[in-house]
Amino acid sequence: MKPLRVYVDTSVFGGCFDREFSQPSQALFAAIQQGQAQALLSDILIAEIARAPQPVQVLLAQTIQGGAEVLEATQEAVELQEAYLTAGVVTTKFADDALHVAQATLARADVIASWNFRHLVHPTKVRGFNGVNVANGYGLMVILTPADVVRILEARDNEQSGVD
């Protein structure tokens, strides 16, 4: 089975070093290392992590060296980001979150993994992003927590091995 294409949000990297979020965040990175998932990272994420504590930067470097796909902010991504902002999905103060979604959408990620409950893992925001995507001819985007992504990966493994 093809690896799940997972756009990893900045919050997941930091989550590895936060007691509340560390276990599922680390489990997601383990799944990436084992080839169950393909990490998609953006240039904006890399810029954000450049300001993060050293352990987060090391994890980013390891993820890139492990074969993560690095996405660049294209003109098309910026235009889609602007469409999200114009539609009021998020405000300009959180334009980077809109760019994360735009880049994941254009890369045809299967899912965005995030701990950002305010602007990404939020049903109203997901509907808003998807409304703009559909209106502009793009596919739907799924945004879940790393814990949910890990559960999906475990269920896929169980299906492959015949376990119920």
VOPAGU-2260 file (C-alpha; in pm, 1 decimal, decimal comma):
REM VOPAGU-2260
SITE   aa  ch    i         X         Y         Z
SITE  MET   A    0       0,0       0,0       0,0
SITE  LYS   A    1     124,2     348,2     -85,0
SITE  PRO   A    2     244,8     555,1     208,5
SITE  LEU   A    3      -2,0     815,1     332,7
SITE  ARG   A    4     109,1    1161,3     218,3
SITE  VAL   A    5     108,3    1365,3     539,2
SITE  TYR   A    6     170,5    1738,4     543,8
SITE  VAL   A    7     330,2    1784,2     885,7
SITE  ASP   A    8     244,1    2118,3    1046,9
SITE  THR   A    9     496,0    2306,8    1260,3
SITE  SER   A   10     301,8    2226,4    1577,7
SITE  VAL   A   11     371,1    1853,9    1535,9
SITE  PHE   A   12     746,2    1910,2    1550,8
SITE  GLY   A   13     709,1    2107,3    1873,5
SITE  GLY   A   14     458,1    1850,4    1996,7
SITE  CYS   A   15     735,7    1592,3    2016,6
SITE  PHE   A   16     881,6    1792,6    2305,5
SITE  ASP   A   17     556,0    1875,6    2484,5
SITE  ARG   A   18     437,4    1629,9    2748,2
SITE  GLU   A   19      73,4    1654,6    2637,9
SITE  PHE   A   20     142,1    1588,9    2269,4
SITE  SER   A   21     471,3    1397,3    2267,0
SITE  GLN   A   22     348,7    1037,4    2239,6
SITE  PRO   A   23     128,4    1075,1    1929,7
SITE  SER   A   24     368,8    1323,7    1768,9
SITE  GLN   A   25     660,9    1084,3    1814,1
SITE  ALA   A   26     446,0     795,4    1689,4
SITE  LEU   A   27     374,8     989,1    1369,4
SITE  PHE   A   28     745,0    1052,2    1310,1
SITE  ALA   A   29     814,4     682,7    1378,2
SITE  ALA   A   30     556,3     591,6    1113,6
SITE  ILE   A   31     727,1     829,5     872,3
SITE  GLN   A   32    1065,9     670,1     945,6
SITE  GLN   A   33     915,5     324,0     889,7
SITE  GLY   A   34     780,4     426,6     549,7
SITE  GLN   A   35     411,8     409,7     643,4
SITE  ALA   A   36     379,0     780,4     570,4
SITE  GLN   A   37     554,8    1028,2     344,8
SITE  ALA   A   38     626,7    1357,1     520,6
SITE  LEU   A   39     546,5    1671,7     325,4
SITE  LEU   A   40     713,5    1985,6     459,5
SITE  SER   A   41     696,2    2338,8     327,9
SITE  ASP   A   42     948,1    2614,9     301,2
SITE  ILE   A   43     732,3    2822,3     538,6
SITE  LEU   A   44     747,0    2541,2     797,4
SITE  ILE   A   45    1125,7    2528,8     762,5
SITE  ALA   A   46    1143,0    2906,6     816,8
SITE  GLU   A   47     918,9    2880,7    1125,1
SITE  ILE   A   48    1129,9    2603,2    1275,5
SITE  ALA   A   49    1448,3    2803,4    1217,4
SITE  ARG   A   50    1327,4    3013,4    1514,9
SITE  ALA   A   51    1244,7    2707,0    1729,5
SITE  PRO   A   52    1454,2    2546,7    2005,1
SITE  GLN   A   53    1750,7    2334,1    1894,0
SITE  PRO   A   54    1585,7    1991,3    1951,4
SITE  VAL   A   55    1299,9    2089,6    1718,1
SITE  GLN   A   56    1550,1    2202,2    1454,4
SITE  VAL   A   57    1736,5    1870,7    1485,1
SITE  LEU   A   58    1412,1    1676,6    1436,0
SITE  LEU   A   59    1340,0    1882,4    1124,7
SITE  ALA   A   60    1686,6    1811,3     984,0
SITE  GLN   A   61    1642,6    1437,5    1052,5
SITE  THR   A   62    1302,9    1439,0     882,4
SITE  ILE   A   63    1440,7    1612,5     573,7
SITE  GLN   A   64    1739,0    1375,6     562,1
SITE  GLY   A   65    1495,7    1084,0     595,1
SITE  GLY   A   66    1339,2    1169,9     260,9
SITE  ALA   A   67    1069,6    1426,4     334,7
SITE  GLU   A   68     925,9    1602,3      32,1
SITE  VAL   A   69     993,5    1975,6      63,2
SITE  LEU   A   70     734,7    2204,1     -95,5
SITE  GLU   A   71     802,5    2554,9    -220,2
SITE  ALA   A   72     556,1    2842,0    -201,2
SITE  THR   A   73     459,1    2884,7    -564,6
SITE  GLN   A   74     254,8    3167,4    -709,4
SITE  GLU   A   75     -39,4    2926,9    -723,9
SITE  ALA   A   76      -0,9    2853,7    -350,6
SITE  VAL   A   77       6,4    3225,5    -269,5
SITE  GLU   A   78    -307,5    3280,9    -478,7
SITE  LEU   A   79    -487,6    2999,8    -297,8
SITE  GLN   A   80    -370,9    3141,7      35,6
SITE  GLU   A   81    -517,3    3478,0     -69,3
SITE  ALA   A   82    -845,8    3308,3    -158,1
SITE  TYR   A   83    -864,6    3161,5     194,0
SITE  LEU   A   84    -793,5    3504,1     344,3
SITE  THR   A   85   -1046,7    3678,8     118,0
SITE  ALA   A   86   -1310,5    3421,5     218,0
SITE  GLY   A   87   -1235,6    3491,8     585,0
SITE  VAL   A   88   -1134,6    3135,9     668,8
SITE  VAL   A   89    -849,6    3286,0     872,7
SITE  THR   A   90    -739,1    3646,0     920,8
SITE  THR   A   91    -422,1    3793,6     774,2
SITE  LYS   A   92    -262,4    3759,2    1118,2
SITE  PHE   A   93    -267,9    3382,6    1055,7
SITE  ALA   A   94    -181,5    3394,0     686,5
SITE  ASP   A   95      93,9    3134,8     738,3
SITE  ASP   A   96    -170,7    2880,4     841,7
SITE  ALA   A   97    -353,3    2948,7     514,4
SITE  LEU   A   98     -27,6    2899,9     324,7
SITE  HIS   A   99      27,5    2564,6     496,5
SITE  VAL   A  100    -315,5    2449,6     375,7
SITE  ALA   A  101    -257,5    2587,7      26,6
SITE  GLN   A  102      73,3    2408,9     -10,7
SITE  ALA   A  103     -71,0    2081,6     123,2
SITE  THR   A  104    -366,8    2114,7    -113,7
SITE  LEU   A  105    -149,4    2173,3    -418,8
SITE  ALA   A  106      81,6    1884,3    -323,3
SITE  ARG   A  107    -225,4    1660,0    -297,7
SITE  ALA   A  108    -151,6    1562,4      60,0
SITE  ASP   A  109    -381,3    1293,6     195,1
SITE  VAL   A  110    -398,5    1472,8     528,9
SITE  ILE   A  111    -255,8    1764,0     723,1
SITE  ALA   A  112    -136,1    1665,3    1071,5
SITE  SER   A  113    -155,5    1949,5    1323,0
SITE  TRP   A  114    -211,1    2037,9    1686,8
SITE  ASN   A  115    -338,7    2383,2    1585,6
SITE  PHE   A  116    -697,7    2349,1    1708,6
SITE  ARG   A  117    -777,8    2715,5    1657,5
SITE  HIS   A  118    -694,7    2758,5    1289,1
SITE  LEU   A  119    -649,1    2414,3    1135,1
SITE  VAL   A  120    -795,2    2118,8    1328,0
SITE  HIS   A  121   -1129,1    2292,4    1360,4
SITE  PRO   A  122   -1447,0    2181,4    1177,8
SITE  THR   A  123   -1549,9    2533,6    1078,7
SITE  LYS   A  124   -1203,5    2610,9     941,0
SITE  VAL   A  125   -1183,7    2278,3     754,1
SITE  ARG   A  126   -1522,7    2352,3     591,5
SITE  GLY   A  127   -1399,5    2699,1     499,9
SITE  PHE   A  128   -1074,9    2575,3     345,1
SITE  ASN   A  129   -1263,4    2306,0     155,1
SITE  GLY   A  130   -1528,1    2550,6      33,0
SITE  VAL   A  131   -1254,7    2766,2    -118,8
SITE  ASN   A  132   -1079,4    2458,9    -259,4
SITE  VAL   A  133   -1394,3    2334,9    -433,2
SITE  ALA   A  134   -1481,8    2681,3    -563,1
SITE  ASN   A  135   -1134,5    2703,6    -716,7
SITE  GLY   A  136   -1124,9    2353,2    -864,5
SITE  TYR   A  137    -906,5    2187,8    -601,5
SITE  GLY   A  138    -965,7    1874,0    -398,3
SITE  LEU   A  139   -1086,4    1848,8     -42,3
SITE  MET   A  140    -839,6    1860,6     245,8
SITE  VAL   A  141    -852,2    1649,8     561,1
SITE  ILE   A  142    -695,7    1805,9     871,0
SITE  LEU   A  143    -643,5    1579,1    1172,9
SITE  THR   A  144    -434,9    1553,1    1485,8
SITE  PRO   A  145    -124,7    1332,5    1474,2
SITE  ALA   A  146    -306,2    1091,5    1708,5
SITE  ASP   A  147    -583,0    1048,0    1450,5
SITE  VAL   A  148    -332,7    1003,9    1167,6
SITE  VAL   A  149    -150,1     735,4    1367,2
SITE  ARG   A  150    -482,3     555,3    1426,3
SITE  ILE   A  151    -547,6     559,2    1051,3
SITE  LEU   A  152    -202,1     417,6     983,1
SITE  GLU   A  153    -252,8     145,7    1245,3
SITE  ALA   A  154    -589,7      55,3    1092,3
SITE  ARG   A  155    -425,8      29,9     748,2
SITE  ASP   A  156    -160,3    -200,3     891,7
SITE  ASN   A  157    -427,1    -416,6    1054,0
SITE  GLU   A  158    -620,0    -438,2     726,7
SITE  GLN   A  159    -306,2    -546,2     543,2
SITE  SER   A  160    -225,8    -814,2     799,4
SITE  GLY   A  161    -587,1    -935,4     821,7
SITE  VAL   A  162    -637,0    -827,1    1183,0
SITE  ASP   A  163    -980,8    -692,8    1278,7
